[in-house]
């Protein structure tokens, strides 16, 4: 499958988001246009820098169906579920909770 790059504007070190179907506020996508296709599992992550200086974000996997269930102000993340099968499971949280968790040093490992 082909890669798609969403290129962020200069960020302030806080959380950031991008509308996949219509990047705005300085975000660009290459190649464009980007369209979610049914039946495709997408994997996304962010990074800055190269080599030893590279910093990565947590990744997230999603499909067109999972994106369609999101409401404005909500964020899809994956969490490791030790209580059941030990798999990664989808969790939808508010943008405020996402921002709070991003500032918690225990989540920045």
ABEGO torsion letter per residue (X at the ends): XBBBBBBBBBBAGBBBBBBAABBBGGBBBOBOBBBBBBGBBBBBBBBBEBEAABBBBBBBBBBAAAAAABBBGBBBBBBBBAABAGBBBBBBBBAAAAAAAAABAAABX
